[in-house]
Amino acid sequence: MQERLHGRVARRLQADSGLSAADYIVLVHLAEAPGTLVRSADLARAVEWEKSRMSHQISRMVERGMVVRKQCPEDGRGAFVVVTPLGREMIASAAPGHVATVRGLFVDLLTPEELGALARVAGRVVERLDGRSE
């Protein structure tokens, strides 16, 4: 179910907005980040990607004008990623349709009780992934 749902949502996102699922998740993290700069390594950790995958994704997004890289003055090897006005426009435009797709294909099918149970289960899984439970 997870793979089928992800595939359907990703195809709809691409068709409706021109954003890949990878573009979308990166833009969401950048748009929601406090401040304007996010270290590339921190972004990779947040989405559970290898640094090389993030680097390639950011390069593609730089080419399309969605983000820019800025050097880190304290660490010559580190780089910050900053969403551009175009990137902000793209995520703002894509988000309502993406949310509607997720709601239509998943959320609206569940009762409030089922959503509550799902939230509790997901919370326990995230705690385990974050190392906060045994």
Number of C-alpha atoms within 10 A of each C-alpha: 6 7 8 9 13 13 13 14 18 19 15 19 21 16 11 13 16 14 20 15 17 15 19 22 16 23 24 17 15 23 19 9 13 9 9 13 16 20 18 20 18 13 20 17 13 12 13 10 13 11 15 11 11 20 15 11 14 21 15 14 20 18 10 12 14 21 23 18 17 15 13 14 10 8 8 8 8 13 19 18 23 23 24 18 11 13 24 17 12 18 21 14 13 18 15 10 15 20 14 13 17 16 13 11 13 11 15 12 11 12 10 11 9 12 14 12 12 13 12 12 12 12 12 14 14 13 13 12 11 9 9 10 10 6
